[in-house]
Amino acid sequence: MQRDAQRQVYDHLAPKLYRTCKRYLKKEEEIEEVLADTFYTIFTKLDQLKETGAFEAWARKIAVNQCLLQLKRNVNFNLYLEENTIKIQPESADETPLEEEDLLNLLNFIPEGCQTIFNLFVIEGYGHKEIAKMLNISEGTSKSQLNVAKTKLKELVNTLYYQKAK
């Protein structure tokens, strides 16, 4: 019976947690590994859940923490000077409406450290003090990375969606 309940929880949460992981990780195999670790943690730490009404938020927090563990192995969050040399051309001279999904896709074109901090601050709602503690960086670095992320996103949005063709 417990396996059936776990399967139902997995079927319900997997698509949502997959999208959460995809915001932080790019490689499919890393996403799948983190997702497996997330569900393992959910099922083995269920007794630590204080409020059953907050189950999905608790599960998403576990997924974010698992993503951060993976990222800490590969990303130096104190560096943000990597410059993407990808030149993207607007699709047409007409203004194209910017959708939420488009903005999330544009995050793929900013440096990984900036992207992670943007996700944590803007999407997950963490403060700079919490982010600094989670990533073992200073609050100033968190603020600086967020500023770089916003600047780069603004440049991409202006280039792709609001620039008139000459």
KADAMO-V753611 format. One record per residue. N is the residue number from 1. RES is the residue in one letter. PHI is phi in whole degrees, 0 to 359 (none if undefined). OMEGA is omega as a letter, one per 20 degrees, with the letter a starting at -180 (* if undefined). NEAR is the number of other C-alpha atoms within 12 Angstrom. Layout:
N|RES|PHI|OMEGA|NEAR ; N|RES|PHI|OMEGA|NEAR
This chain:
1|M|none|a|7 ; 2|Q|297|r|9 ; 3|R|297|r|10 ; 4|D|297|r|10 ; 5|A|295|r|12 ; 6|Q|298|r|19 ; 7|R|297|r|15 ; 8|Q|295|r|13 ; 9|V|297|r|23 ; 10|Y|300|a|24 ; 11|D|299|a|15 ; 12|H|285|a|17 ; 13|L|269|a|26 ; 14|A|307|a|28 ; 15|P|298|a|17 ; 16|K|292|a|22 ; 17|L|290|r|36 ; 18|Y|299|r|33 ; 19|R|298|r|25 ; 20|T|299|a|36 ; 21|C|297|a|40 ; 22|K|295|r|31 ; 23|R|292|a|35 ; 24|Y|257|a|43 ; 25|L|242|a|35 ; 26|K|256|a|25 ; 27|K|280|a|17 ; 28|E|302|a|16 ; 29|E|294|r|15 ; 30|E|292|r|25 ; 31|I|300|a|30 ; 32|E|296|r|26 ; 33|E|296|r|22 ; 34|V|294|r|35 ; 35|L|297|r|36 ; 36|A|298|r|24 ; 37|D|298|r|26 ; 38|T|298|a|36 ; 39|F|292|r|32 ; 40|Y|300|a|20 ; 41|T|296|r|23 ; 42|I|303|a|30 ; 43|F|285|a|24 ; 44|T|269|a|15 ; 45|K|245|a|17 ; 46|L|304|r|22 ; 47|D|292|r|12 ; 48|Q|273|r|16 ; 49|L|290|a|20 ; 50|K|276|a|12 ; 51|E|231|a|13 ; 52|T|297|r|13 ; 53|G|291|a|10 ; 54|A|256|a|14 ; 55|F|302|a|22 ; 56|E|295|r|24 ; 57|A|296|r|22 ; 58|W|297|r|26 ; 59|A|296|r|38 ; 60|R|295|r|31 ; 61|K|296|r|29 ; 62|I|297|r|32 ; 63|A|299|r|39 ; 64|V|299|r|40 ; 65|N|297|r|29 ; 66|Q|294|r|34 ; 67|C|298|a|40 ; 68|L|296|r|37 ; 69|L|301|r|25 ; 70|Q|296|a|29 ; 71|L|294|a|29 ; 72|K|300|r|22 ; 73|R|289|a|13 ; 74|N|239|a|14 ; 75|V|241|r|26 ; 76|N|264|a|24 ; 77|F|287|r|35 ; 78|N|276|r|27 ; 79|L|255|r|18 ; 80|Y|214|a|27 ; 81|L|273|r|18 ; 82|E|300|a|21 ; 83|E|251|r|16 ; 84|N|282|a|16 ; 85|T|260|r|9 ; 86|I|291|r|12 ; 87|K|260|a|12 ; 88|I|248|r|18 ; 89|Q|259|r|18 ; 90|P|299|a|20 ; 91|E|288|a|16 ; 92|S|206|r|17 ; 93|A|285|r|15 ; 94|D|284|r|14 ; 95|E|291|r|17 ; 96|T|256|r|18 ; 97|P|296|r|16 ; 98|L|269|r|19 ; 99|E|257|r|12 ; 100|E|304|a|12 ; 101|E|297|r|13 ; 102|D|297|r|18 ; 103|L|297|r|28 ; 104|L|296|r|26 ; 105|N|293|r|21 ; 106|L|295|r|31 ; 107|L|301|r|38 ; 108|N|293|a|29 ; 109|F|261|r|30 ; 110|I|250|a|37 ; 111|P|305|a|32 ; 112|E|303|r|35 ; 113|G|297|r|39 ; 114|C|298|a|39 ; 115|Q|299|a|40 ; 116|T|297|a|47 ; 117|I|291|r|48 ; 118|F|301|r|39 ; 119|N|302|a|36 ; 120|L|296|a|36 ; 121|F|281|a|27 ; 122|V|279|a|22 ; 123|I|271|a|22 ; 124|E|275|r|23 ; 125|G|86|r|17 ; 126|Y|284|r|23 ; 127|G|272|a|22 ; 128|H|297|r|29 ; 129|K|296|r|21 ; 130|E|294|a|20 ; 131|I|298|r|34 ; 132|A|302|r|26 ; 133|K|293|a|17 ; 134|M|297|a|28 ; 135|L|256|a|30 ; 136|N|57|r|21 ; 137|I|231|r|25 ; 138|S|278|r|19 ; 139|E|299|r|24 ; 140|G|299|r|20 ; 141|T|295|r|26 ; 142|S|300|a|36 ; 143|K|296|a|30 ; 144|S|296|r|25 ; 145|Q|298|r|37 ; 146|L|297|r|35 ; 147|N|297|r|24 ; 148|V|298|r|29 ; 149|A|299|a|35 ; 150|K|297|r|27 ; 151|T|297|a|20 ; 152|K|294|r|29 ; 153|L|297|r|28 ; 154|K|299|r|22 ; 155|E|299|r|22 ; 156|L|296|r|30 ; 157|V|298|r|30 ; 158|N|297|a|23 ; 159|T|291|a|24 ; 160|L|275|a|27 ; 161|Y|242|a|27 ; 162|Y|233|r|21 ; 163|Q|267|r|21 ; 164|K|281|r|16 ; 165|A|292|a|15 ; 166|K|266|*|8
